[in-house]
């Protein structure tokens, strides 16, 4: 799946099929044989370059494959072989692709955000019915609460972006950020609302502070069709919303528990 996500992140923004043709070297165009296309391993065996023309292949390909393998393993260790795990893995996969595309193009595809929301909602309902044996009625009610949380999430981030844009007199939030946040909260439910917002903001700020002097985060060579370019100091927030979504699906409950315990011990 990690390997497929690299293909999705590269081809979807270009409007190309993710199914065919098979992978080829972007430099010499020679197709990549299956034995040179083994996730993570092939990148190291080939020394990060094309077998034929020796053009360098970014380490990101192997990094994404390894990252998604570790994430999947962690989810299954945390939630066992359940529908809930499957949901976290599928939602996580789309989030990784969204983050990569936001990094490269400063765009969040609303269709991909919608897919996060739909997979999250359907997966949550199926998990309640199949994993926990809850009857269909109460399961649907719970799905509705996730949908309501997603709607509130949209309003919250959209409202914040609107107020900040007015205050700063410039675009403060990308158009795809609020729908992505809403979709993530459709998957996590109410419990994820504040943790995802907090984790995305704090990690975004840290990343921005660490990297703003060495060129910033995201591809700076981008120019959209309408002439938009990332300003100096701008941050592709979608990367951090996606990261926070992965974190909350994996350890959200532990984070909230640790926070509540810390507060109880203080009082
Ligand atoms: Zn080549």
Boltz pocket constraint, residues with backbone or C-beta under 6 A from the ligand:
constraints:
  - pocket:
      binder: B
      contacts: [[A, 25], [A, 26], [A, 27], [A, 28], [A, 29], [A, 30], [A, 50], [A, 51], [A, 52], [A, 53], [A, 54], [A, 55]]
      max_distance: 6.0
